[in-house]
C-alpha cells in the first residue's frame, strides 16, 4: 500500500439501506435501482438505470467524474436528478457537490488527499451509522458531529488504547438494561428500599416480643392479696380452736 498522499475520489450514498461510502477509480459506473448496476441505489423512487459516472482526465495525471442522467444508450431516467438543488442532466462534479436522485436518494462527491491506510480508515468511519452531518471537506467528514475530539482520537487509533473514555460517555452507557436509568441511581434506589423493609420488619418484631409493663404488676398484686387472705383464714381458725 502506498504511503504517499494521493488524490482520491469518494461517493457517499444515503438511501434506504443506510449510509455507505464508495471509492471511485474505475472509468465508468452505472447507478440505479436494478441489481445489475455497478452502484445500486436502494430506493423505489429511482429508476432502474438512473445515471452514469464517467471519469474525465485532468492535467497532471489527475481526473474528475462527470455524472450523466439516464443509461448508456442516452435514455433519460424517469425520475431525474438534482445537483446542488438544481435540476440537471449532465454535470462535471466538484468536491462537495450534493446529488439527489429521484427526490429520495442523496449522494455526496468528495475529493481528498490521503495515503492508502488513512483513506481506508476514512471510508470505514463514513460507514458508521452515527454519522449524520453532511460533510463539506475531508476534516469535517472525519470528525462526526456526534463525537468529540477525544472520542474520535480513540476510535481512529490516534490516541493510546488505554486512554479512558470521557466521563459523559461512561455515564451514558452504564444504565440498567430494562429500566433505562443510570446504574448508580438504580442501585441506590434498590438499597434504600431494602433498608426500609428491614427496618420495618425489625420494629414489628420488637413490638410483638416486648410485654406490656402493666401486666406483671397486676398479676403480682393479685397473687399477694390472695396469699394474705389465706394467712388470715388460717390464723382465725387457730384462734377459734
KAHU-V215007 format. One record per helix or strand. SS is the DSSP state (2 for helix, 1 for strand). FROM is the first residue (numbers start at 1). TO is the last residue. If there is no record, write none. Layout:
ss:SS from:FROM to:TO
ss:SS from:FROM to:TO
This chain:
ss:1 from:6 to:15
ss:1 from:18 to:24
ss:1 from:28 to:32
ss:1 from:39 to:40
ss:1 from:51 to:58
ss:1 from:62 to:69
ss:1 from:81 to:83
ss:1 from:86 to:87
ss:1 from:90 to:92
ss:1 from:98 to:101
ss:1 from:105 to:114
ss:2 from:116 to:126
ss:2 from:138 to:142
ss:2 from:149 to:156
ss:2 from:167 to:173
ss:1 from:175 to:175
ss:1 from:182 to:182
ss:2 from:183 to:209
ss:2 from:215 to:240
